[in-house]
Amino acid sequence: MDGQIRTLGVIGAGQMGSGIAHVAAAAGFDVVLNDLSADRLNAGLATINGTMTRLVKKGGMTEEARAEALSRITTADSFAALGDCDLVIEAATENEAVKRKIFSTLCASLKPTTLLASNTSSISITRLASVTDRPERFIGIHFMNPVPRMQLVELIRGIQTVPATFEAAKGFIDRLGKTPTVSEDFPAFIVNRILLPMINEAVYVLHEGVGSVEAIDTAMKLGANHPMGPLQLADFIGLDTCLAVMQVLYEGLADSKYRPCPLLVKYVEAGWLGRKTQRGFYDYRGEIPIPTR
Ligand SMILES: NC(=O)c1ccc[n+]([C@@H]2O[C@H](COP(=O)([O-])OP(=O)(O)OC[C@H]3O[C@@H](n4cnc5c(N)ncnc54)[C@H](O)[C@@H]3O)[C@@H](O)[C@H]2O)c1
């Protein structure tokens, strides 16, 4: 089945969708990138071009390869343009209702052989697959952020996923030069089941006044040898995504230890979503990030 993947559809041109389009185009796939509006698509393309241009400057990519990769990406604000795709990866907002709507309307535009995947950080692959007309061809392909730099991809089979779908997804990941790991279909899978409760705990530590933003991040960088502090990482992931993952863990595992921190809820309610809105636990509007608490 893998040999048949030539054209990739990506739904959502945000941080993750643009990263997935970037690595796929650089690996030689034709990519159709979809989002709700031309503005979002242009922002996604600008991100891809910016990242590739920085790579060229650093010697990580040739100018020719950059131009070629960009020419392989087309954009579309409707699903009709995804008709020729062999695999479509959904990387839209982490909200089950949004994803269910996408998958239930998308199928009518696809050929019967098209494989479907979600890049969800936490939501049940089995449930998402169930709203499609091809649950056996559905799989979780969970890339890490930033996609061009991170080596790992989690593969998650739904209960309906057939072995050929898994093998095709694995072959696709291999062709991107990434390393897959396999997780069962449980809330937040492996990486986020471990990572997000730590981030949520860091927000509780801030909320309870145990330490400042700077103290918490410095403590975990220098005291636990983490490359990035947990609050800096939360801003990088997006606080809306962090909250959505904690809600899936809290509801899906029915255990109070996953209760989202009220301060995280407040930041999201304020629209302070981290880097993508220029303000989260740090304020990114100036030359250097300034801690907000
Ligand atoms: N941010 C991370 O670190 C990270 C890591 C791994 C996986 N993910 C997952 O990837 C997905 C996307 O996250 P992100 O960080 O890129 O979010 P983002 O907010 O940067 O981008 C989401 C994009 O989806 C688009 N969108 C929303 N509804 C849509 C629809 N109906 N049709 C088409 N496009 C639609 C939005 O316009 C936006 O451009 C989420 O499921 C998230 O959990 C995120």
The ligand as a Gaussian input file, in Angstrom:
#p B3LYP/6-31G(d) Opt

LIG

0 1
 N        1.054000      22.067000      19.099000
 C        1.658000      20.924000      19.349000
 O        2.700000      20.889000      20.015000
 C        1.079000      19.645000      18.803000
 C        1.894000      18.503000      18.753000
 C        1.364000      17.325000      18.223000
 C        0.038000      17.285000      17.775000
 N       -0.725000      18.417000      17.854000
 C       -2.114000      18.330000      17.363000
 O       -2.157000      18.840000      16.046000
 C       -3.425000      19.449000      15.800000
 C       -3.211000      20.887000      15.373000
 O       -2.501000      21.591000      16.388000
 P       -1.730000      22.950000      16.064000
 O       -0.800000      23.186000      17.194000
 O       -1.238000      22.931000      14.664000
 O       -2.963000      23.997000      16.179000
 P       -3.079000      25.434000      15.490000
 O       -4.060000      26.187000      16.324000
 O       -1.731000      26.012000      15.244000
 O       -3.709000      25.103000      14.042000
 C       -4.978000      24.541000      13.857000
 C       -5.435000      24.895000      12.439000
 O       -6.617000      24.138000      12.135000
 C       -7.457000      24.951000      11.365000
 N       -8.828000      24.445000      11.372000
 C       -9.728000      24.476000      12.383000
 N      -10.886000      23.926000      11.969000
 C      -10.707000      23.519000      10.680000
 C      -11.540000      22.905000       9.705000
 N      -12.810000      22.597000       9.987000
 N      -11.038000      22.648000       8.479000
 C       -9.749000      22.966000       8.181000
 N       -8.910000      23.569000       9.061000
 C       -9.385000      23.842000      10.295000
 C       -7.324000      26.328000      12.029000
 O       -7.785000      27.349000      11.154000
 C       -5.825000      26.387000      12.297000
 O       -5.112000      26.963000      11.214000
 C       -4.228000      19.282000      17.100000
 O       -4.993000      18.113000      17.013000
 C       -3.135000      19.151000      18.141000
 O       -3.549000      18.484000      19.290000
 C       -0.238000      19.591000      18.347000

